[in-house]
Amino acid sequence: MAIQRVINPSTCRDVGPLSEEERALDRERVSFIIRRRFRGKAGRKRLGILWILLDPMIISLIYYFVLTVVKSSPDARSLLIGVSMYKIFRGSFQSGVSSVNDFSGGLKGERVRSRVLTRSTLWHGIIDNTIRASGIAVVLFIGFGVSLEGVVAFLVMSEIMGFLAQGVGMNLTLMAKRFPDVNHLVFYSLRLMFFCTPVLYPMSITSGLHYRVNEFFPFSYFVEFVRYVVGLDSVVLDFAAVPTIPILVVVIVLAYRGYSSIDRLRWEVSSWS
C-alpha cells in the first residue's frame, strides 16, 4: 500500500508505510532544517555559530565583574552555572513560543511530513543546548576545578531543562501568532525572572515571599540541583515533594503537549487550513 496524504481542516497526516527512499529523504530534510536554523543564527557574523558557545561565557563574566565591583562577592561557579542555565532556559522557551514562524523548515510546507519537523526541532534543540552548555562545562572543569560529576550534572540538567522549556513554550506559539503582544509579555516576564529567580545568586539568600515564589518556578529545581552536586550553597534538599513533584509533572505534560501539537499547529497557520 502506497503512502497517502490525508488533508482536512484540522490536520494533515500520512497514511500507510514509508518506503526506505522516503525515510532517507526525511533524514536529509531533518539535516537540512537543522543546518538552516544554525545558519540563521550565525548570519553574517565572522565567528558565526561560535557565538552560541561564547555568548553565555561572556555574559557570565560581565555579571561576575559587575557584582564583584558592587561588593556582592558572588561565587564565580554559582554565577556561571546560574547565568548559563538561564540563557539555555530562556532561549529554549522563546524558541518554543516562536516555533510557528519556522514550521516550513525552509521547504515547501505541504511537502514536508510533520515527523520531519518534529525530529528537526528536537535535534536542533539538543545540539543548540549542548553547544551552549559545553563551553561553560569546560570552564567549570578546567578553570574552577569542578568535579566530573558536577560537570555531567550541569550538562544533563541543561539538556533536560532546555528540552522541557521549548516544549512548554510551544503551547503559546499559536496565541503569540494571533496576538503579537504575547511576545512582549514573554520578553518582559523572562527579563523579570532573570533578576527574581536564583540566577545571579543561590536561592538560600532569599527569604519570605521571594523564597516561596521561587519554590514554584521549575528553573529553581534544575539550577539548585546542579549547585548541590557541584558542592555549592543550595537548598535543593529543602524542596518539599509538594509542590515540586506536581509542578514537574505539569511541566512534562505541557512539554509533551507542545511537541505533539506541531502537526496541528502547522496546518492551522498554513494555506490549507
C-alpha angles and dihedrals in degrees: 000000000000119000115262131197114225114198125189134153094274104041149351116224140170118241121198136029123311119237120230089251091055092047090052090049090051090052090052090050092050090052091047094051093049092049091046092053092051091047088053090055093046094048113163095326111130094226089045115174091007087080089069087064097038099044099074090043094053094044092049092051091049092053091044090054093046095048092046090053091052089051099244088130098209122192104253093218093052091048094048091050094046098046096042094047091048091051089053090048093047095044093048094047093048090047089055093048093050096038093107088070091065104038090117090064089215090293132096099289096219091056096055121081117230090238088064092053092045094050093045091049092051095045094044089053093048094048093043093050091046092054092047094049100039096069092053090044090057091048092049093048100042103024101039103024095239111173122255089247090056093049092049090048090051093050095044096045091047091054095047093045093048092048092052094042093054092048092049091047091055089067087070098044098095092045090050089050093052097038111033090190087076089071090057091049090051091049095051093041091054091047090053092047090055091067099031099049127066096275103112094025139026116264091242092078091059123086144178117007091354090059093044094052092051090054087068096047111091093210088069092062094055100043094043091049091054091048089051094052091047089053098249131133106292141156096203091119090055094060109112122225086244119081095008100066097042091048092051090048090052090049092051092048092049091048091051090047090050096052092041091054096064093097093049095043097049092055094044090060096038130093089254095066 
